[in-house]
Amino acid sequence: MTSLFEYAPAPESRSIVDIRPSYGLFVDGEFVDGTGTPLKTVNPATEEVLSEVATGSEEDVDRAVRAARRAFVKTWGPMRPADRGKYLFRIARLLQERAREFAVLETLDNGKPIRESRDVDVPLAAAHFFYHAGWADKLEHAGLGPAPRPLGVAGQVIPWNFPLLMLAWKVAPALATGNTVVLKPAETTPLTALLFAEICQQADLPPGVVNIVTGAGETGRAVISHPDVDKVAFTGSTEVGRSIARAVAGTEKRLTLELGGKAANIVFDDAPIDQAVEGIVRGIFFNQGHVCCAGSRLLVQESVHDEVVASLQRRIGTLRVGDPMDKNTDLGAINSAEQLARIRELAAFGETEGATCWQPEGELPDRGFWFKPTVFTDVSPAHRIARDEVFGPVLSVMTFRTPDEAVAKANNTTYGLSAGIWSEKGSRILKVTDQLRAGVVWANTFNEFDPTSPFGGYKQSGYGREGGRQGLAAYLSSGDQK
Amino acid sequence: MTHVLDPNALADTSSGTGTLPDPFADVTRSNDAFRAFLHGLPGVDQVGAEARAKVLGTRSIKTTAKAWAIDTAISMVDLTTLEGSDTPGKVRALAAKARRPDPTDPSCPAVAAVCVYGDLAGVAQEALAGTGINVAAVATAFPSGRASREVKLADVRDAVANGADEIDMVIDRGAFLTGRYLDVFEEIVAVKEACGSAHLKVILETGELVTLDAVRRASWLAMLAGGDFIKTSTGKVSPAATLPVCLVMLEAVRDFRTATGRQVGVKPAGGIRTTKDAVKHLVLINETVGSDWLSPDWFRFGASSLLNDLLLQRQKLRTGHYSGPDHVSVD
């Protein structure tokens, strides 16, 4: 049966963005050749090669760090804070002006639906620059001492799930606090960072304040282990985060890590069920589940389990899948073949360990990397799909009987990045929130972000906070150290 | 291209028989029992409902999909005039428009019904005889509903006797808001009986109920009492039809069918003036309750000025350029 009301294709035009056949590194305000072997970046929805991107070697990274140091000492460091704020406001406005270009490029390079890059990623990235621009000349009121000082050169390594947004989370606070930056984007999604380099040029940002060195893991290692880097900020997997912590140990570098998660989304029997189902969908299928704070463990009170699961399955069937550039797409492509293989492996574990796997009827596109939205029921807390981060559209459903059991199960994870609570009872929300060991707790919503709200984890989800007043602390010293 | 994963996801899964809402037979045994039942329905989180309606409002409906949506919306219009100044002449003009909304294009569908006050139902019936277009009449001391039950029932009987095929009644919001749910229920049951074979649309006047929790409770109340349609508003109170309200009512008819097997229609009325608004409502149906409600038998727009905007957009799709307001008739 087909629907009476079929939506005609509504593709966003890609002509707005001009993708160059090859890109260099952005060092000291200019695009320069890299000395490593170039990487190809592909559109994960079609496997089409989009462009060739330079790889930064140790020597390239050294050049970038030296440029950043020069800018810190000569221009950006000594600049009046209000003037630094002006640059950040200018960058924020340029991001808004060129929002469509960024959204299209992000969707092509990452595979996420254009609706999300247009309505979430790009507006939030601009919002981060606006928010931090306001802080630039008010840092003495941030509660970090009477005259907090920048650290120097920040080495930043970011992931592929929100390429531009993670760049904004890293670059905006670093610049607002007077630091300069060497940033390494993820190897599968470098293009919006390189377009951001153009924005830096357009904003007349002094050379060396922002340097972007593309490449794979080796390049990232060179950035974080460079001796003249004062501060390391990383967002990505817990495994890589651990190796970074080891590499930085024993040095004077300051470190913040934003790592994985296995968030509990707790639905009590007095929840607004229809909105909870929307929240569950948003929690796990937003950005194909490539979200460190994804609500990947659904904890449902036993008395409403069947109702919630049936309603959830019906809702999942209505998700629109396909061309990420189509404005009506809800679920886009998995970012890479490597990630698809990892999701498949973990999902296969779920079945062999005895959980019940459910996927909606329907076909996926033939080309590109795709995975159906998947719900596992009959999941035991001992199963790997209940413990390991899948980083894909895979939900594990477990039950509880009492609020105490819900809290115990929610906290029974090595992670602690986020959690969600669904209940119409305010006192219950407040009490349970107090007991959850997670950096962010959403009540009757999920995956809501705002630059004023600090974001970060407990336990193996990392340390440090990004965003809000608290996020500034990672880039400032109180004045008596260093 | 993009597609829905499972086109059958919203298909009928009810186990009921379609005759009696069996599982709920005893919930109206007393006002206390009925109150407990209605207050036991899952709550509605307003922020979440508004967010969902907003996302669905961003759907991009173009070309063939837009053409289908416009024709479908025209066929769902209850073309309405509810003014103190209404005359037989005005109603006849409206009836002519209802039959041939676009006189320049015979392929343009007719509307579903013409909606008038009860005393003019006979004029409308005569003007629409043999067209298949229904006559709907508002009754029960519309729009306030502030009259005794006897007067309301007499109003209904009068409209039916004048030839109304559909009765749009208002619920007693005063009784609803003070928690006298059983009184509201019994009144709908009585009106339904007075309707005879005429279809009954129950107006909740959601602008006076205010909260979405109340909208869900009133929807269930009206469905349990035998309403064939639940309708948002009289059009005399602001806000009238909004997307979040319509979303909650669609969820209610969906859940009611799942529980009882009986399908109930939905009619947003008031405040829907543009093609864009109408298309957003069709998207809401499509992604909340599915194809089963995408027909004039199960969904209506209560509107007057909406039709002309639909016609202008229809002409634009056909000719490639916008005409002006003088290319559609003023009623």
Interface residues (C-beta under 8 A of the other chain):
Chain A: M1 T2 S3 L4 F5 E6 Y7 A8 P9 A10 R115 D119 D270 A271 P272 I273 D274 Q275 E278 G279 Q313 R314 R315 I316 G317 T318 L319 R320 V321 G322 D323 D326 K327 N328 T329 L331 P360 E361 G362 E363 K372 P373 E424 N444 T445
Chain B: M1 T2 H3 V4 L5 D6 P7 N8 A9 L10 A11 P42 G43 V44 D45 V47 G48 A49 A51 R52 T58 R59 S60 I61 K62 T63 T64 A65 K66 W68 A69 T72 E251 L282 V283 N286 E287 G290 S291 L294
